[in-house]
């Protein structure tokens, strides 16, 4: 990606760093609201479903969805709190690039974990079917739903973050010796 940015930097337009960081932070906040909304909805439906459902598989499905989303809600709240007070003006070019690339890496690792969740879900569901264990079937189904959502969520956010990073890289001059210099309107 960096080599492409180096080749294209001569034709790239300068980036308004404050506006770019405002969009990055806004994208992150929106993503955390989406994750939090998913979590709250699953907590509500899962709790009610567990209380009212008579089918054991569905009870465990509801319980698994509710339990998993306690974690999702916690992650969304922590994400919102950590980004909420950040001022887009406070990031220089280097900090902006580091933050954006760090987020991309975390999201791609998370996507790998999501694939592992899906594999685990398939194993639990299959094992539950083979042994007649309604608990394993329901938990496998819950994990399948949550893993699929999280995979889509993480990949979508990674793509959005990657686009922002590419936009920033196109607005930077890369100097010999590995340094990164700001274009005319970017400040270190």
C-alpha positions as a LaTeX table, in Angstrom:
\begin{tabular}{lrrr}
\hline
Residue & $x$ (\AA) & $y$ (\AA) & $z$ (\AA) \\
\hline
Unk1 & 0.00 & 0.00 & 0.00 \\
Unk2 & 2.82 & 2.41 & 0.85 \\
Unk3 & 4.57 & 1.82 & $-2.47$ \\
Unk4 & 1.37 & 2.74 & $-4.30$ \\
Unk5 & 1.12 & 5.91 & $-2.21$ \\
Unk6 & 4.72 & 6.82 & $-3.03$ \\
Unk7 & 4.05 & 6.48 & $-6.77$ \\
Unk8 & 0.83 & 8.47 & $-6.66$ \\
Unk9 & 1.83 & 11.20 & $-4.23$ \\
Unk10 & 2.80 & 13.61 & $-6.99$ \\
Unk11 & $-0.77$ & 13.78 & $-8.27$ \\
Unk12 & $-2.51$ & 13.60 & $-4.90$ \\
Unk13 & $-4.33$ & 16.57 & $-3.46$ \\
Unk14 & $-3.30$ & 17.74 & 0.01 \\
Unk15 & $-5.44$ & 16.49 & 2.89 \\
Unk16 & $-7.11$ & 18.78 & 5.40 \\
Unk17 & $-5.84$ & 16.90 & 8.44 \\
Unk18 & $-8.42$ & 18.26 & 10.89 \\
Unk19 & $-11.31$ & 17.34 & 8.59 \\
Unk20 & $-9.76$ & 13.93 & 7.92 \\
Unk21 & $-9.45$ & 13.18 & 11.65 \\
Unk22 & $-12.99$ & 14.43 & 12.24 \\
Unk23 & $-14.22$ & 11.90 & 9.65 \\
Unk24 & $-12.08$ & 9.13 & 11.16 \\
Unk25 & $-13.41$ & 9.80 & 14.65 \\
Unk26 & $-16.98$ & 10.13 & 13.37 \\
Unk27 & $-16.69$ & 6.80 & 11.53 \\
Unk28 & $-15.43$ & 5.13 & 14.71 \\
Unk29 & $-18.23$ & 6.62 & 16.82 \\
Unk30 & $-20.85$ & 5.55 & 14.30 \\
Unk31 & $-19.40$ & 2.03 & 14.30 \\
Unk32 & $-19.52$ & 1.90 & 18.11 \\
Unk33 & $-23.16$ & 3.04 & 18.05 \\
Unk34 & $-23.94$ & 0.28 & 15.52 \\
Unk35 & $-22.18$ & $-2.30$ & 17.71 \\
Unk36 & $-23.91$ & $-0.96$ & 20.81 \\
Unk37 & $-27.32$ & $-0.99$ & 19.10 \\
Unk38 & $-26.75$ & $-4.57$ & 17.97 \\
Unk39 & $-25.78$ & $-5.49$ & 21.52 \\
Unk40 & $-28.77$ & $-3.82$ & 23.17 \\
Unk41 & $-31.18$ & $-5.40$ & 20.69 \\
Unk42 & $-29.67$ & $-8.86$ & 21.22 \\
Unk43 & $-29.66$ & $-8.43$ & 24.99 \\
Unk44 & $-33.36$ & $-7.51$ & 24.96 \\
Unk45 & $-34.48$ & $-10.22$ & 22.52 \\
Unk46 & $-32.18$ & $-12.82$ & 24.07 \\
Unk47 & $-33.35$ & $-12.13$ & 27.62 \\
Unk48 & $-37.03$ & $-12.14$ & 26.71 \\
Unk49 & $-36.62$ & $-15.18$ & 24.46 \\
Unk50 & $-34.79$ & $-17.12$ & 27.15 \\
Unk51 & $-37.53$ & $-16.33$ & 29.66 \\
Unk52 & $-40.45$ & $-17.21$ & 27.37 \\
Unk53 & $-39.15$ & $-19.94$ & 25.06 \\
Unk54 & $-39.99$ & $-23.56$ & 25.81 \\
Unk55 & $-37.80$ & $-25.23$ & 23.16 \\
Unk56 & $-34.43$ & $-25.97$ & 24.81 \\
Unk57 & $-32.39$ & $-25.25$ & 21.70 \\
Unk58 & $-34.00$ & $-21.86$ & 21.29 \\
Unk59 & $-33.59$ & $-21.07$ & 25.00 \\
Unk60 & $-29.84$ & $-21.68$ & 24.69 \\
Unk61 & $-29.74$ & $-19.70$ & 21.45 \\
Unk62 & $-31.35$ & $-16.74$ & 23.23 \\
Unk63 & $-29.11$ & $-17.09$ & 26.26 \\
Unk64 & $-26.00$ & $-17.31$ & 24.07 \\
Unk65 & $-26.99$ & $-14.20$ & 22.13 \\
Unk66 & $-27.67$ & $-12.25$ & 25.31 \\
Unk67 & $-24.43$ & $-13.35$ & 26.96 \\
Unk68 & $-22.28$ & $-12.62$ & 23.91 \\
Unk69 & $-23.73$ & $-9.13$ & 23.66 \\
Unk70 & $-22.76$ & $-8.18$ & 27.18 \\
Unk71 & $-19.22$ & $-8.25$ & 25.77 \\
Unk72 & $-20.24$ & $-6.38$ & 22.60 \\
Unk73 & $-21.95$ & $-3.67$ & 24.66 \\
Unk74 & $-18.87$ & $-3.33$ & 26.84 \\
Unk75 & $-16.63$ & $-2.96$ & 23.78 \\
Unk76 & $-18.96$ & $-0.35$ & 22.27 \\
Unk77 & $-19.07$ & 1.69 & 25.47 \\
Unk78 & $-15.28$ & 1.55 & 25.91 \\
Unk79 & $-14.82$ & 2.52 & 22.25 \\
Unk80 & $-17.16$ & 5.49 & 22.59 \\
Unk81 & $-15.56$ & 6.67 & 25.82 \\
Unk82 & $-12.03$ & 6.40 & 24.46 \\
Unk83 & $-12.83$ & 8.39 & 21.29 \\
Unk84 & $-15.42$ & 10.82 & 22.60 \\
Unk85 & $-13.12$ & 13.51 & 23.99 \\
Unk86 & $-10.56$ & 13.39 & 21.18 \\
Unk87 & $-10.13$ & 16.64 & 19.30 \\
Unk88 & $-9.52$ & 16.27 & 15.54 \\
Unk89 & $-7.13$ & 19.24 & 15.76 \\
Unk90 & $-4.90$ & 17.43 & 18.26 \\
Unk91 & $-3.49$ & 14.88 & 15.77 \\
Unk92 & $-0.49$ & 15.62 & 13.63 \\
Unk93 & 0.12 & 13.70 & 10.39 \\
Unk94 & 2.23 & 10.99 & 12.00 \\
Unk95 & $-0.24$ & 10.38 & 14.87 \\
Unk96 & $-3.13$ & 10.28 & 12.40 \\
Unk97 & $-1.40$ & 7.67 & 10.26 \\
Unk98 & $-0.36$ & 5.57 & 13.28 \\
Unk99 & $-3.90$ & 5.61 & 14.74 \\
Unk100 & $-5.51$ & 4.69 & 11.44 \\
Unk101 & $-3.10$ & 1.87 & 10.62 \\
Unk102 & $-3.35$ & 0.51 & 14.17 \\
Unk103 & $-7.12$ & 0.35 & 13.87 \\
Unk104 & $-6.89$ & $-1.46$ & 10.54 \\
Unk105 & $-4.59$ & $-4.09$ & 12.04 \\
Unk106 & $-6.87$ & $-4.62$ & 15.05 \\
Unk107 & $-9.89$ & $-5.01$ & 12.77 \\
Unk108 & $-8.14$ & $-7.54$ & 10.57 \\
Unk109 & $-7.06$ & $-9.57$ & 13.62 \\
Unk110 & $-10.67$ & $-9.38$ & 14.85 \\
Unk111 & $-11.90$ & $-10.63$ & 11.47 \\
Unk112 & $-9.59$ & $-13.63$ & 11.88 \\
Unk113 & $-11.06$ & $-14.27$ & 15.31 \\
Unk114 & $-14.55$ & $-13.98$ & 13.82 \\
Unk115 & $-13.70$ & $-16.78$ & 11.40 \\
Unk116 & $-12.59$ & $-18.84$ & 14.41 \\
Unk117 & $-15.94$ & $-18.08$ & 16.08 \\
Unk118 & $-17.73$ & $-19.35$ & 12.98 \\
Unk119 & $-15.68$ & $-22.55$ & 12.98 \\
Unk120 & $-16.40$ & $-23.02$ & 16.68 \\
Unk121 & $-20.08$ & $-22.41$ & 16.04 \\
Unk122 & $-20.15$ & $-25.11$ & 13.37 \\
Unk123 & $-18.38$ & $-27.53$ & 15.69 \\
Unk124 & $-20.76$ & $-26.86$ & 18.62 \\
Unk125 & $-23.84$ & $-27.13$ & 16.44 \\
Unk126 & $-22.65$ & $-30.35$ & 14.80 \\
Unk127 & $-21.58$ & $-31.84$ & 18.13 \\
Unk128 & $-24.90$ & $-30.92$ & 19.66 \\
Unk129 & $-26.80$ & $-32.53$ & 16.79 \\
Unk130 & $-24.66$ & $-35.67$ & 17.02 \\
Unk131 & $-25.14$ & $-36.05$ & 20.78 \\
Unk132 & $-28.68$ & $-34.68$ & 21.06 \\
Unk133 & $-27.43$ & $-31.88$ & 23.31 \\
Unk134 & $-29.84$ & $-28.94$ & 22.85 \\
Unk135 & $-27.47$ & $-26.68$ & 24.81 \\
Unk136 & $-24.63$ & $-27.15$ & 22.30 \\
Unk137 & $-26.95$ & $-26.71$ & 19.33 \\
Unk138 & $-28.38$ & $-23.46$ & 20.69 \\
Unk139 & $-25.02$ & $-22.06$ & 21.72 \\
Unk140 & $-23.56$ & $-23.03$ & 18.34 \\
Unk141 & $-26.40$ & $-21.23$ & 16.58 \\
Unk142 & $-25.91$ & $-18.15$ & 18.78 \\
Unk143 & $-22.19$ & $-18.13$ & 18.06 \\
Unk144 & $-22.89$ & $-18.47$ & 14.34 \\
Unk145 & $-25.18$ & $-15.42$ & 14.40 \\
Unk146 & $-22.75$ & $-13.33$ & 16.46 \\
Unk147 & $-19.66$ & $-14.43$ & 14.52 \\
Unk148 & $-21.32$ & $-13.64$ & 11.18 \\
Unk149 & $-22.38$ & $-10.19$ & 12.37 \\
Unk150 & $-18.95$ & $-9.42$ & 13.81 \\
Unk151 & $-17.18$ & $-10.63$ & 10.67 \\
Unk152 & $-19.30$ & $-8.31$ & 8.53 \\
Unk153 & $-18.87$ & $-5.47$ & 11.03 \\
Unk154 & $-15.08$ & $-5.84$ & 11.28 \\
Unk155 & $-14.54$ & $-6.19$ & 7.53 \\
Unk156 & $-16.77$ & $-3.20$ & 6.77 \\
Unk157 & $-14.99$ & $-1.02$ & 9.33 \\
Unk158 & $-11.58$ & $-2.23$ & 8.12 \\
Unk159 & $-12.48$ & $-1.26$ & 4.54 \\
Unk160 & $-13.73$ & 2.16 & 5.64 \\
Unk161 & $-10.63$ & 2.67 & 7.74 \\
Unk162 & $-8.41$ & 1.52 & 4.89 \\
Unk163 & $-9.99$ & 4.02 & 2.54 \\
Unk164 & $-9.35$ & 6.80 & 5.04 \\
Unk165 & $-5.75$ & 5.66 & 5.49 \\
Unk166 & $-5.22$ & 5.58 & 1.72 \\
Unk167 & $-6.63$ & 9.09 & 1.44 \\
Unk168 & $-4.23$ & 10.29 & 4.12 \\
Unk169 & $-1.26$ & 8.55 & 2.52 \\
Unk170 & $-2.03$ & 10.18 & $-0.81$ \\
Unk171 & $-1.78$ & 13.56 & 0.93 \\
Unk172 & 1.68 & 12.88 & 2.39 \\
Unk173 & 5.13 & 13.11 & 0.87 \\
Unk174 & 7.28 & 10.09 & 1.67 \\
Unk175 & 10.92 & 11.14 & 1.98 \\
Unk176 & 14.00 & 8.99 & 1.33 \\
Unk177 & 15.25 & 7.29 & 4.48 \\
Unk178 & 11.80 & 6.18 & 5.61 \\
Unk179 & 10.56 & 9.53 & 6.89 \\
Unk180 & 7.08 & 10.83 & 6.29 \\
Unk181 & 6.70 & 14.51 & 5.60 \\
Unk182 & 3.59 & 16.58 & 5.52 \\
Unk183 & 2.40 & 18.16 & 2.30 \\
Unk184 & 1.89 & 21.87 & 2.29 \\
Unk185 & $-1.14$ & 22.01 & 4.58 \\
Unk186 & $-0.26$ & 19.15 & 6.96 \\
Unk187 & 1.64 & 19.97 & 10.13 \\
Unk188 & 3.85 & 17.72 & 12.26 \\
\hline
\end{tabular}
